[in-house]
């Protein structure tokens, strides 16, 4: 398996999206760790 494939299969976390710390804390407080695919795509545009 190439490294490109393993990167594509590793789940994105909210902390990978460059969100502000207060937002990350609020998300963590609700128990979420991984964005949905549409959330991950949307946050990357910000």
Secondary structure by P-SEA (a helix, b strand, c coil): ccaaaaaaacccccccccccaaaaaaaaaaccccccaaaaaaaaac
